[in-house]
């Protein structure tokens, strides 16, 4: 990317963020604006990944997108802190790692990060929901153990 195009992209990005912030303030959109901002950052990172094939941009873009999705779910009232929806945050982070794995098949570590984060989401879910937790988490441990024993191929 040459200097002129770089200035154009940066200038348009700053202008778009300013317009979105102004619109959010005028329409009282608060948290939804936060989600839109995070998605805009994620989109920029993913565009950078597409252009440069730097896996760090892919990881950052998917994770920021997952956080933006959780912020939007909070704004919509689907999820809120302190009400037993912390597990959902970790499910979204896990999905972001799965996307990294699907985009970069040679990066098998990403599927292990996704599965570990998903297991942690199950642990958080079981802690937040005491009726289901004592049954769910041991079942997931059994399934994880069977996966380790039989080692399914990831590629």
Beta strands, then each sheet from edge to edge (+ up, - down):
end
